[in-house]
Amino acid sequence: MKQCLILLFIIFFINELQAKPSSNLGLPNINFDTSGAIKQDKVNIIDLLTLKGTSTVLSCDPIFSSEGAKKEAIWYKDGSKIAYVTGERNAVYENRTLNFNSTIPQVGFLILANIKMEDEGDYWCLRKDNGQIGEISRIRVSYMTQLEDNIELVATPSRPYEGEMVEIECAFTDAFPAPAVNWFFNGSILPTRVNYVVASNASLLIYHYSIADMGFYECKLTNFAGTTQAGVTLSLPLSTSIQSDSLQQQTNDILQNSTLMFFIGCLSTACLILIYLFGGMIWYRFSNRRPCHGRISLWQSILRADPALAPGFRKVVAPMSAHPRLLQTDDI
């Protein structure tokens, strides 16, 4: 019983979905004004890419025939009414001045002159008597923001050594549609070489850089609206011998600095030892001053010789008289 109730509920839910009217005729992201429109199984969408400042003409299929010559239609842009036409009268969007001299037949066209960025959107017409909707024209404006003349591409490293890998980043700009990237070398298309690889981010990789790779590299961005470019010049590769000479010079500088610091350290140590010995001698002579006749200053006493400070062994020498006297001994 429970399963039967669930089955009936599912059938009822499906019927409700089928009976619910569609507000956009099955086309997402389009704001249709469906008042008076009939339900259509299929409405074509045509993507139109235009340039800023150009003109385009949109046709209204429901009245573009002998049958609809006297019929009226309404033009919409993103769901808002913008113009009324008939099979014998065109409409100019926003009553703009036409910038072309060609004669356009009066058959219900919508003319967009001097297109602006604000004109992007979905355009369609609706026949008033039967609610038939024509195909939808989705207009997008192509543009390309030009790079400044002083922009230079970034090369890493900027001064490569011979045999190094170099990466050149392509400059990017605001554009629609996304521009195609092409690399040029010295004004010509990049030659086919094993060491040239264009990465997924459009950067140019140069493996094993050599003198043959020296020159001007240019990255060109191109789309429907135009082209812009920037470049960089890679100079003569630095030799590995120059690199080794530079390392040798750095090593010599380090050794010279080390030797100088060693001599300074030795001189400082010798000065400290001399100061220590001189200070010890002053302290000793000051603390062991012997009595003497007259007034002798400290500096004079320091300069006088002190037997206690003499090096080596010392023996006492007794003074002798000028006429020594012989000692007599008894005979044994």
C-alpha positions as CSV (number, residue, x, y, z in Angstrom):
1,M,0.0,0.0,0.0
2,K,2.8,2.4,0.9
3,Q,4.6,1.7,-2.4
4,C,1.4,2.5,-4.3
5,L,1.1,5.9,-2.6
6,I,4.7,6.7,-3.4
7,L,4.2,5.8,-7.1
8,L,1.0,8.0,-7.3
9,F,2.9,10.9,-5.7
10,I,5.7,10.6,-8.3
11,I,3.2,10.5,-11.2
12,F,1.4,13.6,-9.8
13,F,4.6,15.5,-9.4
14,I,5.7,14.7,-13.0
15,N,2.3,15.9,-14.4
16,E,2.6,19.2,-12.4
17,L,6.1,19.8,-14.0
18,Q,4.8,19.2,-17.5
19,A,1.8,21.5,-16.9
20,K,3.9,24.4,-15.6
21,P,4.4,27.1,-18.2
22,S,7.9,28.0,-19.3
23,S,8.9,31.6,-18.9
24,N,11.9,31.6,-21.1
25,L,11.0,29.1,-23.8
26,G,13.7,26.7,-22.7
27,L,16.5,29.2,-23.2
28,P,18.6,30.1,-20.1
29,N,20.1,33.5,-19.4
30,I,17.6,35.3,-21.7
31,N,15.1,37.7,-20.2
32,F,12.1,37.1,-22.4
33,D,9.0,39.3,-22.5
34,T,6.5,36.5,-23.3
35,S,3.4,38.5,-23.1
36,G,1.4,37.6,-26.3
37,A,4.1,35.2,-27.5
38,I,3.3,31.7,-28.6
39,K,5.1,28.6,-27.3
40,Q,7.9,27.6,-29.7
41,D,9.8,24.4,-29.5
42,K,13.0,25.9,-30.9
43,V,14.4,29.4,-31.1
44,N,17.8,29.9,-32.8
45,I,20.5,31.9,-31.2
46,I,23.1,33.6,-33.5
47,D,26.3,35.0,-32.0
48,L,27.4,38.2,-33.8
49,L,30.8,39.6,-33.1
50,T,31.1,43.3,-34.1
51,L,33.6,46.1,-33.8
52,K,33.2,49.3,-31.9
53,G,32.0,52.1,-34.2
54,T,30.7,49.8,-37.0
55,S,27.1,49.1,-38.0
56,T,25.0,46.0,-38.3
57,V,21.5,45.1,-39.5
58,L,19.2,42.5,-37.8
59,S,16.3,41.0,-39.7
60,C,12.9,40.1,-38.2
61,D,12.0,36.6,-39.7
62,P,8.3,36.5,-38.6
63,I,7.5,39.4,-41.0
64,F,10.3,38.9,-43.5
65,S,8.0,37.5,-46.2
66,S,5.2,38.4,-48.5
67,E,2.7,37.1,-45.9
68,G,4.0,39.4,-43.2
69,A,4.5,42.5,-45.3
70,K,1.7,44.4,-43.6
71,K,2.2,43.0,-40.2
72,E,3.7,44.7,-37.2
73,A,6.5,43.5,-34.9
74,I,8.3,44.6,-31.8
75,W,12.0,44.6,-31.3
76,Y,13.4,43.7,-27.9
77,K,16.9,44.1,-26.3
78,D,17.4,41.9,-23.2
79,G,13.7,41.7,-22.7
80,S,13.0,45.5,-23.0
81,K,11.0,47.0,-26.0
82,I,13.3,49.2,-28.1
83,A,11.5,49.7,-31.5
84,Y,8.4,49.0,-33.6
85,V,8.6,47.8,-37.2
86,T,6.4,46.5,-40.0
87,G,7.1,44.5,-43.1
88,E,7.5,47.8,-44.9
89,R,9.4,49.9,-42.4
90,N,12.7,49.6,-40.7
91,A,13.8,51.0,-37.3
92,V,17.1,52.7,-36.3
93,Y,18.2,51.9,-32.8
94,E,18.2,55.1,-30.6
95,N,17.6,57.1,-33.8
96,R,21.4,57.2,-34.4
97,T,22.9,58.8,-37.5
98,L,23.7,56.2,-40.1
99,N,27.4,56.1,-41.1
100,F,27.0,54.4,-44.4
101,N,25.4,55.4,-47.7
102,S,24.0,52.1,-48.9
103,T,20.3,51.9,-49.3
104,I,18.7,49.4,-47.0
105,P,15.3,47.9,-48.1
106,Q,12.4,48.6,-45.8
107,V,11.5,45.1,-44.6
108,G,11.5,45.4,-40.8
109,F,15.2,45.5,-40.2
110,L,16.6,46.8,-36.9
111,I,19.7,49.0,-37.8
112,L,22.4,49.4,-35.1
113,A,24.7,52.2,-36.2
114,N,28.0,53.3,-34.6
115,I,27.9,50.4,-32.2
116,K,29.0,51.0,-28.6
117,M,30.1,48.7,-25.8
118,E,26.7,49.3,-24.2
119,D,25.0,47.7,-27.2
120,E,26.0,44.2,-26.2
121,G,23.1,42.0,-25.5
122,D,20.3,39.7,-26.9
123,Y,18.1,41.1,-29.7
124,W,14.9,39.6,-31.1
125,C,11.6,40.6,-32.6
126,L,8.0,39.4,-31.8
127,R,5.2,39.5,-34.3
128,K,2.2,41.2,-32.7
129,D,-0.7,39.3,-34.3
130,N,0.4,35.8,-33.6
131,G,3.2,36.1,-31.0
132,Q,5.8,34.4,-33.2
133,I,9.4,35.1,-32.0
134,G,12.3,35.4,-34.5
135,E,15.8,34.2,-34.0
136,I,17.9,35.8,-31.2
137,S,20.9,37.8,-32.2
138,R,23.5,37.8,-29.4
139,I,25.8,40.8,-30.1
140,R,29.3,41.0,-28.6
141,V,31.6,43.9,-29.2
142,S,35.2,43.0,-29.9
143,Y,38.0,45.3,-28.6
144,M,41.7,45.4,-28.0
145,T,43.4,47.7,-25.5
146,Q,46.7,48.8,-27.0
147,L,49.9,48.3,-25.0
148,E,52.0,51.4,-24.3
149,D,55.0,52.0,-26.5
150,N,57.4,52.0,-23.5
151,I,56.4,48.6,-22.2
152,E,59.3,46.1,-22.4
153,L,58.9,42.3,-21.9
154,V,60.4,40.7,-18.8
155,A,63.3,38.3,-19.5
156,T,64.6,36.1,-16.8
157,P,67.6,36.3,-16.4
158,S,68.0,39.6,-18.2
159,R,71.8,39.0,-18.9
160,P,72.0,35.2,-19.4
161,Y,75.2,33.2,-19.4
162,E,75.9,30.8,-22.3
163,G,74.0,27.6,-21.8
164,E,71.4,29.0,-19.4
165,M,67.6,28.8,-19.8
166,V,65.8,32.1,-20.5
167,E,62.1,32.8,-20.0
168,I,60.4,35.8,-21.7
169,E,57.0,36.6,-20.4
170,C,54.4,37.9,-22.9
171,A,52.6,41.1,-22.0
172,F,48.8,40.9,-21.6
173,T,46.0,43.4,-22.1
174,D,42.3,43.8,-21.8
175,A,40.7,42.3,-24.9
176,F,37.7,40.4,-26.2
177,P,37.8,37.8,-27.5
178,A,40.9,36.4,-25.9
179,P,43.8,37.3,-28.3
180,A,46.0,34.8,-30.0
181,V,49.7,35.0,-29.1
182,N,52.4,34.9,-31.7
183,W,56.2,35.2,-31.2
184,F,58.6,37.0,-33.6
185,F,62.4,37.0,-33.7
186,N,64.1,40.0,-35.3
187,G,60.9,40.9,-37.1
188,S,60.2,37.5,-38.5
189,I,58.1,34.5,-37.3
190,L,59.9,32.7,-34.6
191,P,62.1,30.0,-36.2
192,T,61.6,26.4,-35.5
193,R,64.3,25.3,-33.2
194,V,64.6,22.6,-30.6
195,N,65.5,25.0,-27.8
196,Y,62.4,27.3,-28.4
197,V,59.3,26.3,-26.5
198,V,56.1,28.3,-26.0
199,A,54.6,27.5,-22.5
200,S,51.0,27.1,-21.7
201,N,51.0,30.7,-20.2
202,A,52.3,32.0,-23.6
203,S,55.8,32.6,-22.2
204,L,58.7,31.8,-24.5
205,L,61.3,29.4,-23.1
206,I,64.8,29.4,-24.6
207,Y,66.9,26.4,-23.6
208,H,70.7,26.5,-23.8
209,Y,71.0,30.1,-24.7
210,S,73.8,30.9,-27.2
211,I,75.0,33.6,-29.5
212,A,72.6,32.4,-32.2
213,D,69.7,33.4,-29.9
214,M,70.8,37.0,-29.5
215,G,68.4,39.5,-30.9
216,F,64.9,41.2,-30.6
217,Y,62.0,39.1,-29.4
218,E,58.5,40.4,-29.9
219,C,55.1,39.1,-28.6
220,K,52.1,40.0,-30.7
221,L,48.5,39.8,-29.4
222,T,45.8,39.6,-32.1
223,N,42.1,39.3,-32.1
224,F,39.1,40.5,-34.3
225,A,39.6,44.1,-33.1
226,G,43.3,44.4,-34.0
227,T,46.9,43.8,-32.9
228,T,49.2,45.1,-30.2
229,Q,52.7,44.0,-29.4
230,A,55.7,44.5,-27.0
231,G,59.3,43.2,-27.2
232,V,62.7,42.9,-25.5
233,T,66.3,42.6,-26.8
234,L,68.6,39.9,-25.5
235,S,72.2,40.7,-25.7
236,L,75.4,38.7,-26.3
237,P,75.5,35.8,-23.8
238,L,78.0,36.1,-21.0
239,S,80.9,33.6,-21.4
240,T,81.4,30.9,-18.8
241,S,85.1,31.9,-18.6
242,I,84.0,35.4,-17.6
243,Q,81.9,33.8,-14.9
244,S,84.8,31.7,-13.7
245,D,87.1,34.7,-13.7
246,S,84.5,36.6,-11.7
247,L,84.4,33.8,-9.2
248,Q,88.2,33.7,-9.0
249,Q,88.3,37.5,-8.4
250,Q,85.8,37.1,-5.6
251,T,87.9,34.3,-4.1
252,N,91.0,36.4,-4.3
253,D,89.3,39.4,-2.6
254,I,88.1,37.1,0.2
255,L,91.6,35.8,0.7
256,Q,93.1,39.3,0.7
257,N,90.6,40.4,3.2
258,S,91.2,37.4,5.4
259,T,95.0,38.0,5.3
260,L,94.6,41.6,6.3
261,M,92.3,40.7,9.2
262,F,94.9,38.1,10.3
263,F,97.7,40.6,10.4
264,I,95.4,43.1,12.2
265,G,94.6,40.4,14.8
266,C,98.3,39.5,15.3
267,L,99.2,43.2,15.8
268,S,96.4,43.7,18.2
269,T,97.5,40.6,20.2
270,A,101.1,41.8,20.4
271,C,100.0,45.3,21.5
272,L,97.9,43.7,24.3
273,I,100.8,41.6,25.5
274,L,103.2,44.6,25.6
275,I,100.6,46.6,27.5
276,Y,100.2,43.7,29.9
277,L,103.9,43.3,30.5
278,F,104.5,47.0,30.9
279,G,101.6,47.3,33.3
280,G,102.9,44.4,35.3
281,M,106.4,46.0,35.5
282,I,105.0,49.3,36.7
283,W,102.9,47.6,39.4
284,Y,106.0,45.6,40.6
285,R,108.3,48.5,40.8
286,F,105.7,50.6,42.5
287,S,105.0,48.0,45.1
288,N,108.7,47.1,45.7
289,R,110.3,50.5,45.8
290,R,113.6,50.4,47.9
291,P,114.7,53.2,50.2
292,C,117.3,55.4,48.7
293,H,119.0,58.7,49.3
294,G,117.4,61.7,47.7
295,R,114.1,62.1,46.0
296,I,113.7,59.8,43.0
297,S,110.5,59.9,41.0
298,L,108.4,56.8,40.1
299,W,109.5,57.0,36.5
300,Q,113.2,57.2,37.4
301,S,112.8,54.2,39.7
302,I,111.2,52.3,36.9
303,L,114.0,53.1,34.5
304,R,116.6,51.9,37.0
305,A,117.7,48.3,36.8
306,D,116.4,45.9,39.3
307,P,118.4,42.8,40.0
308,A,115.3,40.9,40.9
309,L,114.1,41.3,37.3
310,A,117.3,40.1,35.7
311,P,117.1,36.8,33.9
312,G,119.1,33.6,34.8
313,F,120.8,32.5,38.1
314,R,122.4,35.0,40.5
315,K,125.2,34.6,43.1
316,V,126.3,36.9,45.9
317,V,129.6,38.6,45.4
318,A,131.2,39.7,48.7
319,P,133.3,42.9,48.6
320,M,137.0,42.5,49.2
321,S,139.5,45.0,50.7
322,A,142.3,46.6,48.7
323,H,145.0,44.7,50.8
324,P,143.8,41.2,51.5
325,R,145.1,39.5,54.6
326,L,146.4,36.0,54.4
327,L,145.1,33.7,57.1
328,Q,147.7,31.7,59.0
329,T,147.1,28.0,59.8
330,D,148.9,25.8,62.2
331,D,150.9,23.0,60.8
332,I,149.5,19.6,61.4
